[in-house]
Amino acid sequence: MPKFHARNASIYVDSAAAASTSISADLNSAELSYTMDAPDVTGFGDNTRQRLHGGLIEWELSVDGFVNHTGSTTAACILMGLMNAGGSTLIYFGPAGSISGSPKYTGCAVLTEFSQSYGTEDAAAFSATFQSRSGSLTASAW
Amino acid sequence: MTTATASAIKDAFLTNLKAASVFGPANVSTTYDVMEQTSACCCIVSWQGYNNTVMTFGNQRHEVWTFLLEAKVKDLGDPHQLTLNTFTVIDKMIATLKTDDTLQGTAMGLGRVEANRTPGEAETTGGGTWLPIDVLVEVMVWDG
């Protein structure tokens, strides 16, 4: 897929209320971090730093958005419900949107953070963090 | 969700300012010919700017209209009263904006409100001499 604009990113979550529900409409930022442990095994006599490969893999999806309490299917309502239900979910993330053929990342996650912020000159906003729960992050297509 | 268009916002300003005792129904307009028929104070309502920014992946947008409310205080021959009237006009305009910051449901709210005048500055229009007071109002709208 060529370079694309991220303004149509799609994020879906499974919740107790419904499977695969979009929360994209209220989000304005998403950041996917995919990391692997690489233990440092540098020893005396090495000229460059030495690390081991094949360590533990971890991923994290952080999102920001606007608080919207219109109905019960808005991002803020879904995430609040998810947090109250223990946070376990399945994440579907499409950085280029959810049109058929677009890249999709799927993974089991736990919602570990849901914060809301309010200010006199700002729209009500929230941030949320999903962290890997089990298994790997799978790359496929919608 | 609001029903904001420039016309709807304009109509709300006209309604609210006409109800302000300092102007009255006949002395608020969108055109400058109101100055020819005003005996003391009038206000001309026009839009000055607009910006629209995408806010979410769902293409929800944040709009901000900037409206210019030009109050004109007429010189009736008494310089002391003329100056006092500039205080009365701005007080009444600010009070009007404070009492309805959603402009009759057309807007999410008013953002920055800024009033400016240059002391001593006057203009001659429509056969009269006027002290101008410019009030800039940001009107915030959410779309979608």
Interface residues (C-beta under 8 A of the other chain):
Chain A: R7 N8 A9 S10 I11 S24 A25 D26 L27 N28 A30 G65 F66 A123
Chain B: V54 M55 T56 F57 G58 N59 Q60 H62
